[in-house]
Amino acid sequence: MALDTWSTIDARLRDLQPESARELDEMREVAWTSTDPVRLELCRLRLAALLGHPTAARTRTPAAVAAGLSEDKVAQLDRWPDSTWFDAADRAHLAFAEQFTMSVSAVTDEHINDLLAHLNPEQVCAFVGAVYVIEVEMRLKMVASALLTMEEVA
């Protein structure tokens, strides 16, 4: 397990789009400071598995580690719907993050209401924004990695 390397934008991409990279850095900072870092990290790790991003799955965000992220719990992540390691709040966060990532148009009132059972409306908005940021960054890095590699080969 490594710390935080997943969230560093590749220098080649940063050179191509410095302003966009800076803005993404700012959005990432807001994401990790505006919601529970352990639950957000669990969601980030789940998204890494769903999207097929092994580098992101092997790394941990320092804020989540500092807040008490349990590697035993991480090891149970693929069984989150039924594992006793996850409580109702964890399940609400993970269910929303999975649905948001796989088909944002299929997010339902039930997903939001499940979050509202554990968070106030402002916290739900912060969490949704944070999931958006980590998903966008993960997809961007996956695509950029392939494109930048192709450019180097050409």
DRENTORKOL-3810 file (N, C-alpha, C; in nm, 4 decimals):
REM DRENTORKOL-3810
@n.u->0.0843; n.v->-0.1176; n.w->0.0000; ca.u->0.0000; ca.v->0.0000; ca.w->0.0000; c.u->0.0886; c.v->0.1235; c.w->0.0000
@n.u->0.0604; n.v->0.2156; n.w->-0.0889; ca.u->0.1312; ca.v->0.3436; ca.w->-0.0959; c.u->0.0358; c.v->0.4546; c.w->-0.0555
@n.u->0.0915; n.v->0.5670; n.w->-0.0193; ca.u->0.0084; ca.v->0.6804; ca.w->0.0197; c.u->0.0016; c.v->0.7839; c.w->-0.0908
@n.u->-0.1186; n.v->0.8192; n.w->-0.1312; ca.u->-0.1498; ca.v->0.9388; ca.w->-0.2083; c.u->-0.0942; c.v->0.9481; c.w->-0.3486
@n.u->-0.0208; n.v->0.8504; n.w->-0.3985; ca.u->0.0320; ca.v->0.8649; ca.w->-0.5333; c.u->-0.0785; c.v->0.8662; c.w->-0.6387
@n.u->-0.1920; n.v->0.8070; n.w->-0.6096; ca.u->-0.3013; ca.v->0.8047; ca.w->-0.7075; c.u->-0.3519; c.v->0.9442; c.w->-0.7369
@n.u->-0.3422; n.v->1.0360; n.w->-0.6415; ca.u->-0.4037; ca.v->1.1671; ca.w->-0.6611; c.u->-0.3100; c.v->1.2689; c.w->-0.7238
@n.u->-0.1902; n.v->1.2285; n.w->-0.7569; ca.u->-0.0971; ca.v->1.3205; ca.w->-0.8203; c.u->-0.1157; c.v->1.3115; c.w->-0.9709
@n.u->-0.1526; n.v->1.4223; n.w->-1.0307; ca.u->-0.1693; ca.v->1.4248; ca.w->-1.1758; c.u->-0.0325; c.v->1.4069; c.w->-1.2404
@n.u->-0.0264; n.v->1.3206; n.w->-1.3384; ca.u->0.0962; ca.v->1.2954; ca.w->-1.4116; c.u->0.1559; c.v->1.4279; c.w->-1.4598
@n.u->0.2857; n.v->1.4427; n.w->-1.4455; ca.u->0.3538; ca.v->1.5669; ca.w->-1.4845; c.u->0.3313; c.v->1.5992; c.w->-1.6317
@n.u->0.3226; n.v->1.4966; n.w->-1.7162; ca.u->0.2999; ca.v->1.5214; ca.w->-1.8593; c.u->0.1631; c.v->1.5844; c.w->-1.8819
@n.u->0.0631; n.v->1.5349; n.w->-1.8102; ca.u->-0.0711; ca.v->1.5912; ca.w->-1.8221; c.u->-0.0751; c.v->1.7313; c.w->-1.7623
@n.u->-0.0095; n.v->1.7491; n.w->-1.6499; ca.u->-0.0035; ca.v->1.8799; ca.w->-1.5853; c.u->0.0602; c.v->1.9825; c.w->-1.6791
@n.u->0.1643; n.v->1.9416; n.w->-1.7528; ca.u->0.2295; ca.v->2.0321; ca.w->-1.8479; c.u->0.1364; c.v->2.0699; c.w->-1.9628
@n.u->0.0535; n.v->1.9764; n.w->-2.0056; ca.u->-0.0396; ca.v->2.0029; ca.w->-2.1157; c.u->-0.1547; c.v->2.0938; c.w->-2.0736
@n.u->-0.2021; n.v->2.0781; n.w->-1.9509; ca.u->-0.3192; ca.v->2.1514; ca.w->-1.9019; c.u->-0.2935; c.v->2.2041; c.w->-1.7604
@n.u->-0.2013; n.v->2.2971; n.w->-1.7431; ca.u->-0.1652; ca.v->2.3399; ca.w->-1.6068; c.u->-0.2808; c.v->2.4028; c.w->-1.5291
@n.u->-0.3620; n.v->2.4829; n.w->-1.5944; ca.u->-0.4731; ca.v->2.5476; ca.w->-1.5241; c.u->-0.5776; c.v->2.4444; c.w->-1.4818
@n.u->-0.6085; n.v->2.3525; n.w->-1.5702; ca.u->-0.7045; ca.v->2.2471; ca.w->-1.5359; c.u->-0.6515; c.v->2.1601; c.w->-1.4228
@n.u->-0.5234; n.v->2.1298; n.w->-1.4254; ca.u->-0.4635; ca.v->2.0491; ca.w->-1.3187; c.u->-0.4708; c.v->2.1227; c.w->-1.1855
@n.u->-0.4451; n.v->2.2528; n.w->-1.1871; ca.u->-0.4527; ca.v->2.3318; ca.w->-1.0644; c.u->-0.5954; c.v->2.3325; c.w->-1.0099
@n.u->-0.6926; n.v->2.3498; n.w->-1.0981; ca.u->-0.8323; ca.v->2.3494; ca.w->-1.0549; c.u->-0.8729; c.v->2.2128; c.w->-0.9995
@n.u->-0.8248; n.v->2.1069; n.w->-1.0607; ca.u->-0.8539; ca.v->1.9732; ca.w->-1.0094; c.u->-0.7906; c.v->1.9538; c.w->-0.8720
@n.u->-0.6707; n.v->2.0052; n.w->-0.8531; ca.u->-0.6068; ca.v->1.9997; ca.w->-0.7205; c.u->-0.6943; c.v->2.0686; c.w->-0.6163
@n.u->-0.7481; n.v->2.1850; n.w->-0.6517; ca.u->-0.8340; ca.v->2.2595; ca.w->-0.5588; c.u->-0.9625; c.v->2.1828; c.w->-0.5290
@n.u->-1.0222; n.v->2.1248; n.w->-0.6320; ca.u->-1.1448; ca.v->2.0471; ca.w->-0.6112; c.u->-1.1177; c.v->1.9260; c.w->-0.5230
@n.u->-1.0026; n.v->1.8603; n.w->-0.5434; ca.u->-0.9668; ca.v->1.7451; ca.w->-0.4615; c.u->-0.9524; c.v->1.7867; c.w->-0.3154
@n.u->-0.8896; n.v->1.9001; n.w->-0.2909; ca.u->-0.8724; ca.v->1.9485; ca.w->-0.1538; c.u->-1.0078; c.v->1.9706; c.w->-0.0869
@n.u->-1.1010; n.v->2.0323; n.w->-0.1579; ca.u->-1.2353; ca.v->2.0545; ca.w->-0.1039; c.u->-1.3044; c.v->1.9210; c.w->-0.0788
@n.u->-1.2924; n.v->1.8289; n.w->-0.1725; ca.u->-1.3580; ca.v->1.6980; ca.w->-0.1573; c.u->-1.3135; c.v->1.6284; c.w->-0.0297
@n.u->-1.1846; n.v->1.6253; n.w->-0.0060; ca.u->-1.1328; ca.v->1.5498; ca.w->0.1081; c.u->-1.1498; c.v->1.6214; c.w->0.2407
@n.u->-1.1762; n.v->1.7504; n.w->0.2383; ca.u->-1.1952; ca.v->1.8234; ca.w->0.3644; c.u->-1.3418; c.v->1.8508; c.w->0.3946
@n.u->-1.4311; n.v->1.8183; n.w->0.3030; ca.u->-1.5724; ca.v->1.8513; ca.w->0.3236; c.u->-1.6595; c.v->1.7310; c.w->0.3589
@n.u->-1.6006; n.v->1.6124; n.w->0.3649; ca.u->-1.6787; ca.v->1.4929; ca.w->0.3957; c.u->-1.5920; c.v->1.3942; c.w->0.4740
@n.u->-1.6525; n.v->1.2919; n.w->0.5265; ca.u->-1.5815; ca.v->1.1919; ca.w->0.6061; c.u->-1.4744; c.v->1.1245; c.w->0.5201
@n.u->-1.3469; n.v->1.1430; n.w->0.5536; ca.u->-1.2414; ca.v->1.0888; ca.w->0.4673; c.u->-1.2363; c.v->0.9361; c.w->0.4643
@n.u->-1.2773; n.v->0.8702; n.w->0.5713; ca.u->-1.2752; ca.v->0.7235; ca.w->0.5708; c.u->-1.3830; c.v->0.6710; c.w->0.4768
@n.u->-1.5036; n.v->0.7229; n.w->0.4876; ca.u->-1.6106; ca.v->0.6761; ca.w->0.3973; c.u->-1.5806; c.v->0.7137; c.w->0.2527
@n.u->-1.5259; n.v->0.8325; n.w->0.2315; ca.u->-1.4912; ca.v->0.8714; ca.w->0.0953; c.u->-1.3814; c.v->0.7803; c.w->0.0399
@n.u->-1.2863; n.v->0.7433; n.w->0.1227; ca.u->-1.1804; ca.v->0.6522; ca.w->0.0779; c.u->-1.2371; c.v->0.5149; c.w->0.0440
@n.u->-1.3295; n.v->0.4657; n.w->0.1237; ca.u->-1.3932; ca.v->0.3380; ca.w->0.0909; c.u->-1.4623; c.v->0.3470; c.w->-0.0447
@n.u->-1.5299; n.v->0.4576; n.w->-0.0691; ca.u->-1.5956; ca.v->0.4773; ca.w->-0.1985; c.u->-1.4922; c.v->0.4862; c.w->-0.3105
@n.u->-1.3841; n.v->0.5595; n.w->-0.2875; ca.u->-1.2795; ca.v->0.5735; ca.w->-0.3889; c.u->-1.2202; c.v->0.4369; c.w->-0.4238
@n.u->-1.1950; n.v->0.3569; n.w->-0.3227; ca.u->-1.1390; ca.v->0.2240; ca.w->-0.3464; c.u->-1.2379; c.v->0.1345; c.w->-0.4205
@n.u->-1.3648; n.v->0.1473; n.w->-0.3883; ca.u->-1.4671; ca.v->0.0688; ca.w->-0.4580; c.u->-1.4758; c.v->0.1115; c.w->-0.6041
@n.u->-1.4699; n.v->0.2426; n.w->-0.6286; ca.u->-1.4736; ca.v->0.2917; ca.w->-0.7663; c.u->-1.3511; c.v->0.2437; c.w->-0.8437
@n.u->-1.2362; n.v->0.2417; n.w->-0.7784; ca.u->-1.1151; ca.v->0.1919; ca.w->-0.8444; c.u->-1.1348; c.v->0.0475; c.w->-0.8897
@n.u->-1.1980; n.v->-0.0332; n.w->-0.8059; ca.u->-1.2251; ca.v->-0.1723; ca.w->-0.8430; c.u->-1.3247; c.v->-0.1790; c.w->-0.9583
@n.u->-1.4309; n.v->-0.1010; n.w->-0.9509; ca.u->-1.5335; ca.v->-0.1038; ca.w->-1.0555; c.u->-1.4808; c.v->-0.0545; c.w->-1.1895
@n.u->-1.3952; n.v->0.0474; n.w->-1.1859; ca.u->-1.3436; ca.v->0.1063; ca.w->-1.3093; c.u->-1.2169; c.v->0.0370; c.w->-1.3598
@n.u->-1.1635; n.v->-0.0549; n.w->-1.2816; ca.u->-1.0436; ca.v->-0.1261; ca.w->-1.3237; c.u->-0.9173; c.v->-0.0416; c.w->-1.3165
@n.u->-0.8987; n.v->0.0284; n.w->-1.2056; ca.u->-0.7808; ca.v->0.1143; ca.w->-1.1865; c.u->-0.6972; c.v->0.0579; c.w->-1.0711
@n.u->-0.6109; n.v->-0.0412; n.w->-1.0998; ca.u->-0.5372; ca.v->-0.1078; ca.w->-0.9925; c.u->-0.4431; c.v->-0.0162; c.w->-0.9147
@n.u->-0.3860; n.v->0.0843; n.w->-0.9785; ca.u->-0.2977; ca.v->0.1757; ca.w->-0.9058; c.u->-0.3755; c.v->0.2492; c.w->-0.7980
@n.u->-0.4929; n.v->0.2987; n.w->-0.8321; ca.u->-0.5759; ca.v->0.3687; ca.w->-0.7336; c.u->-0.6202; c.v->0.2739; c.w->-0.6228
@n.u->-0.6426; n.v->0.1482; n.w->-0.6569; ca.u->-0.6857; ca.v->0.0509; ca.w->-0.5561; c.u->-0.5743; c.v->0.0158; c.w->-0.4576
@n.u->-0.4506; n.v->0.0286; n.w->-0.5001; ca.u->-0.3377; ca.v->-0.0074; ca.w->-0.4134; c.u->-0.2916; c.v->0.1070; c.w->-0.3236
@n.u->-0.3410; n.v->0.2257; n.w->-0.3460; ca.u->-0.2944; ca.v->0.3411; ca.w->-0.2693; c.u->-0.3998; c.v->0.3863; c.w->-0.1698
@n.u->-0.3567; n.v->0.4630; n.w->-0.0727; ca.u->-0.4465; ca.v->0.5153; ca.w->0.0300; c.u->-0.4266; c.v->0.6654; c.w->0.0428
@n.u->-0.5343; n.v->0.7346; n.w->0.0663; ca.u->-0.5301; ca.v->0.8785; ca.w->0.0865; c.u->-0.4882; c.v->0.9071; c.w->0.2302
@n.u->-0.3875; n.v->0.9923; n.w->0.2501; ca.u->-0.3396; ca.v->1.0200; ca.w->0.3861; c.u->-0.4490; c.v->1.0659; c.w->0.4824
@n.u->-0.5434; n.v->1.1456; n.w->0.4358; ca.u->-0.6506; ca.v->1.1927; ca.w->0.5249; c.u->-0.7312; c.v->1.0757; c.w->0.5800
@n.u->-0.7559; n.v->0.9758; n.w->0.4971; ca.u->-0.8324; ca.v->0.8589; ca.w->0.5420; c.u->-0.7514; c.v->0.7748; c.w->0.6395
@n.u->-0.6246; n.v->0.7574; n.w->0.6119; ca.u->-0.5377; ca.v->0.6815; ca.w->0.7025; c.u->-0.5313; c.v->0.7524; c.w->0.8374
@n.u->-0.5124; n.v->0.8841; n.w->0.8340; ca.u->-0.5051; ca.v->0.9622; ca.w->0.9584; c.u->-0.6353; c.v->0.9561; c.w->1.0366
@n.u->-0.7474; n.v->0.9417; n.w->0.9652; ca.u->-0.8787; ca.v->0.9367; ca.w->1.0307; c.u->-0.9154; c.v->0.7963; c.w->1.0785
@n.u->-0.8274; n.v->0.6985; n.w->1.0558; ca.u->-0.8518; ca.v->0.5652; ca.w->1.1100; c.u->-0.8954; c.v->0.4590; c.w->1.0112
@n.u->-0.8698; n.v->0.4777; n.w->0.8831; ca.u->-0.9040; ca.v->0.3751; ca.w->0.7844; c.u->-0.8468; c.v->0.2404; c.w->0.8269
@n.u->-0.9309; n.v->0.1385; n.w->0.8252; ca.u->-0.8901; ca.v->0.0036; ca.w->0.8649; c.u->-0.8640; c.v->-0.0816; c.w->0.7410
@n.u->-0.7437; n.v->-0.1360; n.w->0.7322; ca.u->-0.7125; ca.v->-0.2258; ca.w->0.6203; c.u->-0.7946; c.v->-0.3536; c.w->0.6280
@n.u->-0.8337; n.v->-0.3938; n.w->0.7482; ca.u->-0.9221; ca.v->-0.5100; ca.w->0.7607; c.u->-1.0565; c.v->-0.4810; c.w->0.6942
@n.u->-1.1066; n.v->-0.3604; n.w->0.7136; ca.u->-1.2329; ca.v->-0.3209; ca.w->0.6508; c.u->-1.2153; c.v->-0.3107; c.w->0.4998
@n.u->-1.1048; n.v->-0.2530; n.w->0.4554; ca.u->-1.0764; ca.v->-0.2433; ca.w->0.3118; c.u->-1.0761; c.v->-0.3826; c.w->0.2490
@n.u->-1.0212; n.v->-0.4797; n.w->0.3193; ca.u->-1.0154; ca.v->-0.6169; ca.w->0.2677; c.u->-1.1545; c.v->-0.6767; c.w->0.2474
@n.u->-1.2548; n.v->-0.6241; n.w->0.3150; ca.u->-1.3926; ca.v->-0.6726; ca.w->0.3038; c.u->-1.4757; c.v->-0.5918; c.w->0.2032
@n.u->-1.4135; n.v->-0.4957; n.w->0.1369; ca.u->-1.4883; ca.v->-0.3999; ca.w->0.0555; c.u->-1.5719; c.v->-0.4632; c.w->-0.0547
@n.u->-1.5238; n.v->-0.5696; n.w->-0.1148; ca.u->-1.6036; ca.v->-0.6324; ca.w->-0.2207; c.u->-1.7268; c.v->-0.7041; c.w->-0.1657
@n.u->-1.7351; n.v->-0.7163; n.w->-0.0339; ca.u->-1.8512; ca.v->-0.7793; ca.w->0.0299; c.u->-1.9327; c.v->-0.6786; c.w->0.1112
@n.u->-1.9207; n.v->-0.5506; n.w->0.0786; ca.u->-1.9838; ca.v->-0.4470; ca.w->0.1609; c.u->-2.1347; c.v->-0.4625; c.w->0.1795
@n.u->-2.2109; n.v->-0.5132; n.w->0.0843; ca.u->-2.3555; ca.v->-0.5198; ca.w->0.1088; c.u->-2.3946; c.v->-0.6101; c.w->0.2258
@n.u->-2.3139; n.v->-0.7129; n.w->0.2518; ca.u->-2.3503; ca.v->-0.8109; ca.w->0.3542; c.u->-2.2515; c.v->-0.8227; c.w->0.4697
@n.u->-2.1349; n.v->-0.7650; n.w->0.4566; ca.u->-2.0319; ca.v->-0.7800; ca.w->0.5592; c.u->-2.0666; c.v->-0.7006; c.w->0.6854
@n.u->-2.0415; n.v->-0.7605; n.w->0.7993; ca.u->-2.0656; ca.v->-0.6924; ca.w->0.9271; c.u->-1.9644; c.v->-0.5808; c.w->0.9524
@n.u->-1.8630; n.v->-0.5707; n.w->0.8698; ca.u->-1.7667; ca.v->-0.4613; ca.w->0.8817; c.u->-1.8294; c.v->-0.3270; c.w->0.8430
@n.u->-1.9416; n.v->-0.3304; n.w->0.7712; ca.u->-2.0030; ca.v->-0.2083; ca.w->0.7184; c.u->-2.1372; c.v->-0.1827; c.w->0.7842
@n.u->-2.1553; n.v->-0.0599; n.w->0.8324; ca.u->-2.2823; ca.v->-0.0230; ca.w->0.8944; c.u->-2.3749; c.v->0.0397; c.w->0.7895
@n.u->-2.4925; n.v->0.0806; n.w->0.8331; ca.u->-2.5923; ca.v->0.1358; ca.w->0.7406; c.u->-2.5418; c.v->0.2617; c.w->0.6710
@n.u->-2.4675; n.v->0.3448; n.w->0.7417; ca.u->-2.4137; ca.v->0.4666; ca.w->0.6801; c.u->-2.3102; c.v->0.4315; c.w->0.5730
@n.u->-2.2227; n.v->0.3364; n.w->0.6021; ca.u->-2.1253; ca.v->0.2916; ca.w->0.5016; c.u->-2.1978; c.v->0.2414; c.w->0.3774
@n.u->-2.3006; n.v->0.1603; n.w->0.3997; ca.u->-2.3741; ca.v->0.1026; ca.w->0.2868; c.u->-2.4431; c.v->0.2103; c.w->0.2034
@n.u->-2.4993; n.v->0.3097; n.w->0.2687; ca.u->-2.5644; ca.v->0.4189; ca.w->0.1952; c.u->-2.4630; c.v->0.4928; c.w->0.1081
@n.u->-2.3465; n.v->0.5200; n.w->0.1638; ca.u->-2.2418; ca.v->0.5894; ca.w->0.0885; c.u->-2.1923; c.v->0.5043; c.w->-0.0285
@n.u->-2.1656; n.v->0.3785; n.w->-0.0029; ca.u->-2.1141; ca.v->0.2905; ca.w->-0.1080; c.u->-2.2178; c.v->0.2646; c.w->-0.2171
@n.u->-2.3432; n.v->0.2455; n.w->-0.1786; ca.u->-2.4487; ca.v->0.2223; ca.w->-0.2785; c.u->-2.4633; c.v->0.3433; c.w->-0.3695
@n.u->-2.4626; n.v->0.4620; n.w->-0.3094; ca.u->-2.4720; ca.v->0.5831; ca.w->-0.3907; c.u->-2.3522; c.v->0.5935; c.w->-0.4848
@n.u->-2.2320; n.v->0.5771; n.w->-0.4314; ca.u->-2.1112; ca.v->0.5932; ca.w->-0.5126; c.u->-2.1078; c.v->0.4943; c.w->-0.6289
@n.u->-2.1464; n.v->0.3706; n.w->-0.6033; ca.u->-2.1499; ca.v->0.2711; ca.w->-0.7106; c.u->-2.2492; c.v->0.3115; c.w->-0.8189
@n.u->-2.3704; n.v->0.3480; n.w->-0.7775; ca.u->-2.4719; ca.v->0.3831; ca.w->-0.8763; c.u->-2.4324; c.v->0.5084; c.w->-0.9533
@n.u->-2.3801; n.v->0.6074; n.w->-0.8841; ca.u->-2.3356; ca.v->0.7317; ca.w->-0.9467; c.u->-2.2309; c.v->0.7022; c.w->-1.0536
@n.u->-2.1405; n.v->0.6133; n.w->-1.0235; ca.u->-2.0315; ca.v->0.5818; ca.w->-1.1156; c.u->-2.0779; c.v->0.4984; c.w->-1.2337
@n.u->-2.1642; n.v->0.4036; n.w->-1.2090; ca.u->-2.2057; ca.v->0.3138; ca.w->-1.3163; c.u->-2.3133; c.v->0.3749; c.w->-1.4061
@n.u->-2.4027; n.v->0.4553; n.w->-1.3473; ca.u->-2.5078; ca.v->0.5212; ca.w->-1.4257; c.u->-2.5694; c.v->0.6323; c.w->-1.3420
@n.u->-2.5153; n.v->0.7512; n.w->-1.3578; ca.u->-2.5623; ca.v->0.8631; ca.w->-1.2760; c.u->-2.7115; c.v->0.8886; c.w->-1.2975
@n.u->-2.7619; n.v->0.8610; n.w->-1.4164; ca.u->-2.9043; ca.v->0.8843; ca.w->-1.4427; c.u->-2.9936; c.v->0.7860; c.w->-1.3675
@n.u->-2.9359; n.v->0.6795; n.w->-1.3147; ca.u->-3.0136; ca.v->0.5809; ca.w->-1.2400; c.u->-3.0065; c.v->0.6023; c.w->-1.0886
@n.u->-2.9416; n.v->0.7107; n.w->-1.0441; ca.u->-2.9460; ca.v->0.7449; ca.w->-0.9016; c.u->-3.0909; c.v->0.7787; c.w->-0.8689
@n.u->-3.1419; n.v->0.7218; n.w->-0.7602; ca.u->-3.2830; ca.v->0.7377; ca.w->-0.7254; c.u->-3.3006; c.v->0.8204; c.w->-0.5988
@n.u->-3.4250; n.v->0.8569; n.w->-0.5733; ca.u->-3.4577; ca.v->0.9234; ca.w->-0.4473; c.u->-3.4186; c.v->0.8353; c.w->-0.3291
@n.u->-3.4308; n.v->0.7047; n.w->-0.3459; ca.u->-3.3936; ca.v->0.6129; ca.w->-0.2382; c.u->-3.2450; c.v->0.6256; c.w->-0.2027
@n.u->-3.1601; n.v->0.6383; n.w->-0.3035; ca.u->-3.0169; ca.v->0.6579; ca.w->-0.2761; c.u->-2.9954; c.v->0.7837; c.w->-0.1922
@n.u->-3.0620; n.v->0.8911; n.w->-0.2310; ca.u->-3.0463; ca.v->1.0183; ca.w->-0.1590; c.u->-3.1068; c.v->1.0080; c.w->-0.0196
@n.u->-3.2242; n.v->0.9491; n.w->-0.0094; ca.u->-3.2878; ca.v->0.9347; ca.w->0.1225; c.u->-3.2051; c.v->0.8474; c.w->0.2165
@n.u->-3.1401; n.v->0.7454; n.w->0.1615; ca.u->-3.0522; ca.v->0.6626; ca.w->0.2447; c.u->-2.9358; c.v->0.7450; c.w->0.2986
@n.u->-2.8814; n.v->0.8335; n.w->0.2166; ca.u->-2.7758; ca.v->0.9233; ca.w->0.2652; c.u->-2.8310; c.v->1.0212; c.w->0.3681
@n.u->-2.9507; n.v->1.0738; n.w->0.3424; ca.u->-3.0115; ca.v->1.1705; ca.w->0.4349; c.u->-3.0441; c.v->1.1096; c.w->0.5709
@n.u->-3.0514; n.v->0.9791; n.w->0.5784; ca.u->-3.0721; ca.v->0.9139; ca.w->0.7081; c.u->-2.9487; c.v->0.9283; c.w->0.7976
@n.u->-2.8351; n.v->0.9647; n.w->0.7367; ca.u->-2.7089; ca.v->0.9733; ca.w->0.8116; c.u->-2.6414; c.v->1.1098; c.w->0.8015
@n.u->-2.6844; n.v->1.1898; n.w->0.7057; ca.u->-2.6219; ca.v->1.3195; ca.w->0.6804; c.u->-2.7288; c.v->1.4267; c.w->0.6662
@n.u->-2.6927; n.v->1.5509; n.w->0.6913; ca.u->-2.7858; ca.v->1.6594; ca.w->0.6614; c.u->-2.7738; c.v->1.6943; c.w->0.5124
@n.u->-2.8660; n.v->1.7740; n.w->0.4585; ca.u->-2.8631; ca.v->1.8028; ca.w->0.3144; c.u->-2.7307; c.v->1.8623; c.w->0.2653
@n.u->-2.6701; n.v->1.9498; n.w->0.3438; ca.u->-2.5424; ca.v->2.0090; ca.w->0.3030; c.u->-2.4326; c.v->1.9027; c.w->0.2958
@n.u->-2.4357; n.v->1.8103; n.w->0.3902; ca.u->-2.3366; ca.v->1.7022; ca.w->0.3901; c.u->-2.3578; c.v->1.6077; c.w->0.2724
@n.u->-2.4837; n.v->1.5847; n.w->0.2361; ca.u->-2.5117; ca.v->1.5017; ca.w->0.1180; c.u->-2.4551; c.v->1.5698; c.w->-0.0064
@n.u->-2.4783; n.v->1.6987; n.w->-0.0199; ca.u->-2.4245; ca.v->1.7722; ca.w->-0.1355; c.u->-2.2724; c.v->1.7652; c.w->-0.1387
@n.u->-2.2089; n.v->1.7806; n.w->-0.0231; ca.u->-2.0624; ca.v->1.7733; ca.w->-0.0165; c.u->-2.0139; c.v->1.6345; c.w->-0.0569
@n.u->-2.0831; n.v->1.5315; n.w->-0.0101; ca.u->-2.0440; ca.v->1.3946; ca.w->-0.0445; c.u->-2.0611; c.v->1.3689; c.w->-0.1943
@n.u->-2.1740; n.v->1.4098; n.w->-0.2500; ca.u->-2.1978; ca.v->1.3903; ca.w->-0.3935; c.u->-2.0889; c.v->1.4610; c.w->-0.4742
@n.u->-2.0572; n.v->1.5839; n.w->-0.4364; ca.u->-1.9505; ca.v->1.6567; ca.w->-0.5051; c.u->-1.8166; c.v->1.5867; c.w->-0.4934
@n.u->-1.7886; n.v->1.5317; n.w->-0.3766; ca.u->-1.6618; ca.v->1.4616; ca.w->-0.3548; c.u->-1.6535; c.v->1.3352; c.w->-0.4402
@n.u->-1.7628; n.v->1.2610; n.w->-0.4489; ca.u->-1.7642; ca.v->1.1412; ca.w->-0.5333; c.u->-1.7412; c.v->1.1806; c.w->-0.6788
@n.u->-1.8043; n.v->1.2882; n.w->-0.7211; ca.u->-1.7852; ca.v->1.3366; ca.w->-0.8579; c.u->-1.6373; c.v->1.3662; c.w->-0.8843
@n.u->-1.5743; n.v->1.4356; n.w->-0.7926; ca.u->-1.4335; ca.v->1.4719; ca.w->-0.8101; c.u->-1.3453; c.v->1.3477; c.w->-0.8198
@n.u->-1.3634; n.v->1.2521; n.w->-0.7295; ca.u->-1.2749; ca.v->1.1348; ca.w->-0.7342; c.u->-1.3011; c.v->1.0500; c.w->-0.8585
@n.u->-1.4277; n.v->1.0440; n.w->-0.9012; ca.u->-1.4569; ca.v->0.9670; ca.w->-1.0222; c.u->-1.3969; c.v->1.0342; c.w->-1.1452
@n.u->-1.4163; n.v->1.1642; n.w->-1.1588; ca.u->-1.3620; ca.v->1.2364; ca.w->-1.2740; c.u->-1.2103; c.v->1.2231; c.w->-1.2783
@n.u->-1.1474; n.v->1.2416; n.w->-1.1636; ca.u->-1.0015; ca.v->1.2328; ca.w->-1.1607; c.u->-0.9541; c.v->1.0925; c.w->-1.1988
@n.u->-1.0225; n.v->0.9917; n.w->-1.1492; ca.u->-0.9825; ca.v->0.8550; ca.w->-1.1797; c.u->-0.9970; c.v->0.8267; c.w->-1.3293
@n.u->-1.1090; n.v->0.8649; n.w->-1.3861; ca.u->-1.1304; ca.v->0.8417; ca.w->-1.5295; c.u->-1.0305; c.v->0.9225; c.w->-1.6130
@n.u->-1.0065; n.v->1.0461; n.w->-1.5745; ca.u->-0.9108; ca.v->1.1306; ca.w->-1.6453; c.u->-0.7726; c.v->1.0661; c.w->-1.6463
@n.u->-0.7304; n.v->1.0177; n.w->-1.5321; ca.u->-0.5979; ca.v->0.9575; ca.w->-1.5241; c.u->-0.5888; c.v->0.8288; c.w->-1.6055
@n.u->-0.6966; n.v->0.7522; n.w->-1.6093; ca.u->-0.6954; ca.v->0.6291; ca.w->-1.6877; c.u->-0.6836; c.v->0.6607; c.w->-1.8368
@n.u->-0.7632; n.v->0.7562; n.w->-1.8842; ca.u->-0.7602; ca.v->0.7932; ca.w->-2.0256; c.u->-0.6279; c.v->0.8607; c.w->-2.0600
@n.u->-0.5846; n.v->0.9546; n.w->-1.9759; ca.u->-0.4592; ca.v->1.0257; ca.w->-2.0023; c.u->-0.3415; c.v->0.9294; c.w->-2.0062
@n.u->-0.3424; n.v->0.8319; n.w->-1.9188; ca.u->-0.2337; ca.v->0.7344; ca.w->-1.9170; c.u->-0.2239; c.v->0.6615; c.w->-2.0506
@n.u->-0.3370; n.v->0.6209; n.w->-2.1036; ca.u->-0.3374; ca.v->0.5514; ca.w->-2.2324; c.u->-0.2971; c.v->0.6456; c.w->-2.3455
@n.u->-0.3499; n.v->0.7676; n.w->-2.3455; ca.u->-0.3190; ca.v->0.8622; ca.w->-2.4529; c.u->-0.1744; c.v->0.9081; c.w->-2.4483
@n.u->-0.1240; n.v->0.9368; n.w->-2.3304; ca.u->0.0143; ca.v->0.9819; ca.w->-2.3205; c.u->0.1106; c.v->0.8702; c.w->-2.3576
@n.u->0.0753; n.v->0.7474; n.w->-2.3264; ca.u->0.1586; ca.v->0.6338; ca.w->-2.3662; c.u->0.1575; c.v->0.6193; c.w->-2.5176
@n.u->0.0398; n.v->0.6358; n.w->-2.5793; ca.u->0.0300; ca.v->0.6269; ca.w->-2.7249; c.u->0.1144; c.v->0.7356; c.w->-2.7899
@n.u->0.1112; n.v->0.8561; n.w->-2.7340; ca.u->0.1878; ca.v->0.9681; ca.w->-2.7886; c.u->0.3374; c.v->0.9382; c.w->-2.7833
@n.u->0.3826; n.v->0.8768; n.w->-2.6740; ca.u->0.5243; ca.v->0.8455; ca.w->-2.6595; c.u->0.5684; c.v->0.7399; c.w->-2.7602
@n.u->0.4780; n.v->0.6487; n.w->-2.7945; ca.u->0.5104; ca.v->0.5413; ca.w->-2.8880; c.u->0.5125; c.v->0.5932; c.w->-3.0308
@n.u->0.4254; n.v->0.6884; n.w->-3.0613; ca.u->0.4105; ca.v->0.7392; ca.w->-3.1989; c.u->0.5314; c.v->0.8138; c.w->-3.2495
END
